[in-house]
């Protein structure tokens, strides 16, 4: 499963200022937020050829759009 890039990025900054572990902060953010598939994929994401949204995860190449039934979970 791909991480939420928005939550991961934000958790780094929060962890540095709070003294908490980044993984702990990340877990808290994911539970508290409802990030969009585009936010989950990250700023450097790619456009999915099937759903035409910028939801191809920048690290894993996985489409983060849960409504993209043809490519959800596929590695591009």
Secondary structure, DSSP 8 states (H G I E B T S, - for coil): ----HHHHHHHHHHHHHH---HHHHHHHHHHH----HHHHH-TT-B--TTT-SS-B-TTT-BB--TT-TTTBT-B-
